[in-house]
């Protein structure tokens, strides 16, 4: 009886041992990693580049004086909206002594000339009334008399302009600095008491104020020489302003510089794009901004995730591993098209229904890609 029990126990233990061995054999015969698969998809891919720059007014005007002097009063503040013709500042003229003395001398000479011509005119008029001289001779004397009166009037006005900045009765004095366009005062670089210089052919003059229309803003940035050849005027850009990160603005590319600028070894080209702004958006001049430039775009194309692409170690040609049976994969060479860094176009090699091996999924073993990078 005891012997029989022992035999039964031994048989049970042998059965358990055999089952355990078979379990481990079956387990070790399977692949250590079960790869996931993904399928291609139809999508639109845009190849973009980002240009950094600033938002500035389309037209910015510098208001300069027409006469030199000292700022007597400023009537506006920075940020105020002004209309064309509004008074911005008033200048107190500090006349040049030499010019003032010369103008005064011309007035005196004109008075002397007028006194002489008055006597000559009166004498000729008496002779003409008596019929002693001809009409032509009297007309000549009258013309010279009128010219002398006009010369005196001109000399007096010149003297007033040099001394006061404007002639008496002038409708628009040179001492009154007015806005030449309607817009917002961006900056007033002078203050009351500052000396200013007039704008002329030999001097740019002192700027009294900067005025611009903040409803007409442009993006101004720079792009690299490798990308500027792919840009075309009148294309749409997407501008993101740093101070208004919750909203993106459309812009129309209006200018591409014909000449590049060398900056730290890189050749950059200036671009400008007019912003499409709504009335409720308040944009300040000088905001930093980024513009997304669409260099290339394809719609309704067959694509896969770029992370699925593998490259031959010798030829560096791209390929994908396609599932033919359950966890059985076959290599297929592919031809790549446009890429945005996340998705890439497949022009040849696979179909839409193929299942692609996710070869670089996270596992306990080191991937072929990691080995290749080493």
Secondary structure, 3 states (H helix, E strand, C coil): CHHHHHHHHHHHHHHHHHHHHHHHHHHHHCCCCCCCEEECEEEEEEEEEEEEEEEEECCEEEEECCCCEEEEEECCCCCCEECCCCEEEEEECCCCHHHHHHHHHHHHHHHHHHHHHHHHHHHHHHHHHCCCCCHHHHHHHHHHHHHHHHHHHHHHHHHHHHHHCCCCCCCCCCCEEECCCCEEEEECCCCCCCEECCCCCCCCCCEEEEEECCCCEEEEEEEEHHHHCCCCCCCEEEEEECCEEEEEEEEEEEEECCCCEEECCEEEEEEEEEECCCCCCCCCCCEEEEEEEEEEEEEEEEEEEHHHCEECCCCCCEEEEEEEECCEEEEEECEEEEECCCEEEEEECCCCCCEEECCCCCCCCCCHHHHHHC
